[in-house]
Amino acid sequence: MKEKTILVKQNPILKVVILGNSNVGKSCLMNRFVSNSFSEQTLHTLGVEFLQKDLDVNGIIYTLQIWDTAGQERFRTLRTPFYRGTDICLLTFAVDDVQSFKTVESWKKEFLQYSRTTDVNFPFVVVATKVDLQDRVVSKDEADEWCSEYLNAPYVETSSKTDMNIETAFTLAVEVWASIERTPELKLSHTNLVKLSRPINGNAACPTAEIVSSKCC
């Protein structure tokens, strides 16, 4: 029996890794974005945590696979394998913790070393957390200037507690990724193509589906 085959283009899939020191609020950032939830009692991430959410950016639906990695030194061997295949990296620090700000650059260097990315324009976005706190020690002007001068990365301030700029941070990250020119082959690698097949006479109860191209993590 002859079959009619249709290729259906699905959402682009982007792997997003969130890096930063312990206690800067990486899990809160991810949970607020994915499930619109916030808790003051969030437990430390042990190893790596993964969540997924679809995001509409300029009329295109992206599926974001978000990886929250533990900031503690003892989990270094667990987190570095997850750097490979990453499309976007969020570098985080808390505005009430100057040490977390000073280590942002070292997180970027670690990522570049272990991800083995060859993209000289790899999209980093620096995300400040906890801006709702009154006792901030890193000013917006200081962070903005430093990110522009030394990291060549956009900067956004957020609060998971008040939901300030949470979706904005992820939207900005996707926009930065989308603005980078890539080869057609690399663009295709971020898109699922699903092959739908059904008999030409249309007697089948439902078509069969097969993913023929996908983004791998």
Wavefront OBJ file of the C-alpha trace (Angstrom):
o trace
v 0.000 0.000 0.000
v 1.375 3.405 -0.955
v 1.925 5.986 1.743
v 1.895 9.763 1.722
v 4.714 11.312 3.766
v 4.680 14.817 5.233
v 7.583 16.417 7.120
v 6.341 18.542 10.016
v 8.747 21.066 11.564
v 8.628 21.152 15.367
v 9.915 23.659 17.909
v 13.637 24.496 17.931
v 15.205 22.905 21.012
v 17.804 24.887 22.969
v 19.866 23.607 25.875
v 20.321 26.314 28.520
v 22.811 25.913 31.382
v 22.658 28.119 34.487
v 26.004 28.645 36.249
v 27.019 30.497 39.393
v 28.098 30.094 42.993
v 26.056 28.200 45.534
v 23.200 30.184 47.121
v 22.867 32.789 44.358
v 19.361 31.549 43.500
v 19.821 29.478 40.343
v 17.088 26.996 41.277
v 14.716 29.813 42.241
v 15.358 31.469 38.883
v 14.594 28.264 36.996
v 11.529 27.329 39.059
v 10.021 30.801 38.811
v 10.442 30.742 35.031
v 9.184 27.195 34.453
v 6.399 26.850 37.024
v 5.920 30.433 38.257
v 6.661 29.284 41.795
v 8.933 30.637 44.518
v 9.964 29.332 47.912
v 12.320 30.801 50.486
v 13.119 27.226 51.559
v 14.542 25.928 48.264
v 17.055 23.125 48.892
v 20.556 23.136 47.456
v 20.876 21.464 44.062
v 22.815 18.204 44.363
v 24.589 17.622 41.075
v 22.300 18.730 38.242
v 18.586 19.549 37.979
v 16.656 19.675 34.689
v 13.380 21.343 33.670
v 11.789 22.211 30.331
v 9.511 24.968 29.064
v 8.288 26.360 25.743
v 8.876 30.077 25.161
v 7.495 32.308 22.406
v 10.190 34.686 21.178
v 9.292 36.942 18.265
v 6.649 34.543 17.006
v 8.797 31.401 17.203
v 8.148 28.760 19.872
v 11.396 27.500 21.394
v 11.640 24.488 23.682
v 14.144 25.365 26.390
v 15.853 22.499 28.197
v 17.169 24.218 31.325
v 19.959 22.711 33.412
v 20.646 24.014 36.916
v 24.096 22.914 38.059
v 25.330 22.718 41.652
v 27.681 25.540 42.549
v 29.651 23.605 45.174
v 33.201 22.576 44.311
v 32.582 18.921 45.265
v 30.073 18.554 42.420
v 32.468 19.802 39.732
v 32.947 16.361 38.165
v 29.173 15.903 37.927
v 28.368 19.194 36.261
v 31.089 19.554 33.634
v 29.853 16.710 31.345
v 26.557 18.574 31.018
v 28.290 21.611 29.496
v 28.688 19.862 26.158
v 25.954 20.513 23.648
v 24.858 23.694 25.425
v 23.351 26.449 23.273
v 23.030 29.233 25.875
v 24.760 29.876 29.196
v 23.339 32.085 31.950
v 26.059 33.345 34.311
v 24.456 34.280 37.628
v 25.424 36.185 40.753
v 23.523 37.603 43.729
v 23.630 41.364 44.254
v 24.112 40.870 48.010
v 27.147 38.599 47.529
v 30.198 40.345 46.084
v 32.167 37.083 45.928
v 29.574 35.544 43.600
v 30.022 38.582 41.344
v 33.811 38.241 41.336
v 33.606 34.582 40.259
v 31.338 35.121 37.240
v 34.331 35.349 34.923
v 35.795 32.101 36.285
v 32.478 30.341 35.611
v 32.648 31.543 32.023
v 36.207 30.252 31.658
v 35.263 26.882 33.148
v 32.333 26.571 30.762
v 34.458 27.381 27.708
v 37.062 24.853 28.815
v 34.731 21.917 29.403
v 32.003 22.578 26.845
v 34.577 22.501 24.052
v 32.504 24.970 22.085
v 34.072 26.271 18.887
v 31.606 29.159 18.578
v 33.575 32.380 19.154
v 30.261 34.205 19.537
v 28.765 31.756 22.013
v 25.782 33.438 23.735
v 26.392 34.262 27.388
v 23.958 36.365 29.425
v 24.840 37.653 32.901
v 21.883 37.487 35.289
v 21.867 39.288 38.641
v 19.536 37.766 41.228
v 17.886 38.934 44.466
v 17.581 42.587 43.413
v 14.584 42.882 45.756
v 16.981 42.847 48.724
v 17.850 46.127 50.416
v 21.422 45.169 51.336
v 22.855 44.852 47.837
v 26.616 45.345 47.557
v 26.993 45.174 43.764
v 25.485 48.191 42.021
v 23.700 48.004 38.682
v 26.111 50.467 37.079
v 29.154 48.523 38.273
v 27.823 45.200 37.001
v 26.572 46.622 33.710
v 29.898 48.299 32.954
v 31.930 45.247 33.938
v 29.832 42.855 31.820
v 30.124 45.115 28.804
v 33.852 45.738 29.157
v 35.212 42.379 30.301
v 32.637 39.729 29.407
v 31.111 41.222 26.258
v 27.771 39.873 27.442
v 24.352 41.462 28.009
v 23.266 42.019 31.597
v 19.841 41.767 33.229
v 18.705 42.170 36.842
v 16.084 39.812 38.264
v 14.168 38.876 41.380
v 12.666 35.415 41.630
v 10.746 36.515 44.712
v 8.896 39.343 42.931
v 9.062 37.768 39.441
v 11.024 40.763 38.144
v 12.524 40.234 34.671
v 12.487 36.425 34.941
v 10.932 35.759 31.540
v 12.820 38.765 30.178
v 16.136 37.104 31.048
v 15.320 33.913 29.139
v 13.795 35.839 26.243
v 16.936 37.965 25.981
v 19.082 34.840 26.007
v 17.126 33.299 23.124
v 17.250 36.570 21.182
v 21.031 36.662 21.577
v 21.255 33.056 20.372
v 18.974 33.746 17.397
v 20.959 36.830 16.374
v 24.140 34.828 15.797
v 24.701 33.759 12.202
v 25.005 30.021 11.745
v 25.396 27.583 8.894
v 22.190 25.954 7.566
v 23.414 22.619 8.929
v 23.816 24.001 12.454
v 20.421 25.687 12.327
v 18.813 22.396 11.245
v 20.445 20.572 14.166
v 18.244 22.563 16.567
v 14.986 21.539 14.894
v 12.965 18.330 15.065
v 11.509 17.098 11.796
v 8.701 14.593 12.304
v 7.778 12.353 9.380
v 4.040 11.629 9.295
v 2.999 8.692 7.128
v -0.482 7.455 6.258
v -1.923 5.365 3.413
v -2.938 7.471 0.416
v -6.501 6.096 0.634
v -6.693 7.553 4.178
v -8.118 4.397 5.786
v -5.652 4.343 8.670
v -7.079 5.370 12.019
v -4.130 7.675 12.620
v -0.824 8.419 10.929
v 2.467 6.998 12.162
v 5.134 9.439 13.312
v 8.905 9.191 13.222
v 11.470 11.805 14.276
v 13.968 12.031 11.441
v 16.152 14.877 12.716
v 16.634 16.206 16.208
v 18.811 18.321 18.475
v 20.959 16.187 20.728
v 22.121 17.216 24.204
l 1 2 3 4 5 6 7 8 9 10 11 12 13 14 15 16 17 18 19 20 21 22 23 24 25 26 27 28 29 30 31 32 33 34 35 36 37 38 39 40 41 42 43 44 45 46 47 48 49 50 51 52 53 54 55 56 57 58 59 60 61 62 63 64 65 66 67 68 69 70 71 72 73 74 75 76 77 78 79 80 81 82 83 84 85 86 87 88 89 90 91 92 93 94 95 96 97 98 99 100 101 102 103 104 105 106 107 108 109 110 111 112 113 114 115 116 117 118 119 120 121 122 123 124 125 126 127 128 129 130 131 132 133 134 135 136 137 138 139 140 141 142 143 144 145 146 147 148 149 150 151 152 153 154 155 156 157 158 159 160 161 162 163 164 165 166 167 168 169 170 171 172 173 174 175 176 177 178 179 180 181 182 183 184 185 186 187 188 189 190 191 192 193 194 195 196 197 198 199 200 201 202 203 204 205 206 207 208 209 210 211 212 213 214 215 216 217
